[in-house]
Amino acid sequence: MKKFGVFAMIVLCFFMLTGCGGKKSFDQCISEITRVYYQASNGQVEGSISVGEREEPYLVDGRQEKLCEFSLIVVDFNKLMEEETIEVALSINGAESVVTLYLNPVNHYYMNDLGYSLGQNDEVILTYQDITLTFFNISDSFNIDFSQAITIAEENLNLQAFYQDGDFRGECYLKILTEKNDVFQDLFWHFSVVGENGEVQNIVINTLSGEFYLS
């Protein structure tokens, strides 16, 4: 009986460590997820902060790595700035710091990651020269939050194409599309799946109406 008890404990520990054989579903293979979204505008300059978790190292290869927190700052100066880097003053709940933003030459946005997650109700103010941006958590007003976006993706993507023997062989990304026509309007969730075999599926979901488009 003692030998059986020891054997049972070994088997139990094996399943606990391997997650019942190591098989995962798609929602256990999310390599990036935005849960909170801040936005700011002063009429000429616009900004956003996406808050959540993402893998590190960040590799779009169909395999999920260990997750870390992020708060990605994106500022669009509408081409008023040309420097490769700028230093901005950032106030979070009254605590001020200097943050370096880097120019993305593709879309001309200035960006950087704080390396941790902001809270849902933080007071965030960014200042550069005579420009001030006050950020607000607008994801609170989304009719479709991040968990509902994942559900819509699950119901409308062909996720079975990424399973092999009951194991999900891919990774998923949930982001907010920052490209938009009108500030505070027509924001979209972008859920993408990348398989180990190179297959890619995407769905774009309106944060207000829930309408979606497959690509």
Secondary structure as UniProt FT lines:
FT   HELIX           2..18
FT   TURN            19..22
FT   HELIX           26..28
FT   STRAND          30..41
FT   STRAND          46..55
FT   STRAND          67..76
FT   TURN            78..79
FT   STRAND          85..92
FT   TURN            93..94
FT   STRAND          95..104
FT   TURN            105..108
FT   STRAND          109..113
FT   TURN            120..121
FT   STRAND          124..128
FT   TURN            129..130
FT   STRAND          131..137
FT   HELIX           139..141
FT   HELIX           146..156
FT   HELIX           159..162
FT   STRAND          163..164
FT   TURN            165..166
FT   STRAND          167..168
FT   STRAND          170..176
FT   TURN            183..184
FT   STRAND          188..195
FT   TURN            196..197
FT   STRAND          200..206
FT   TURN            207..209
FT   STRAND          212..214
//
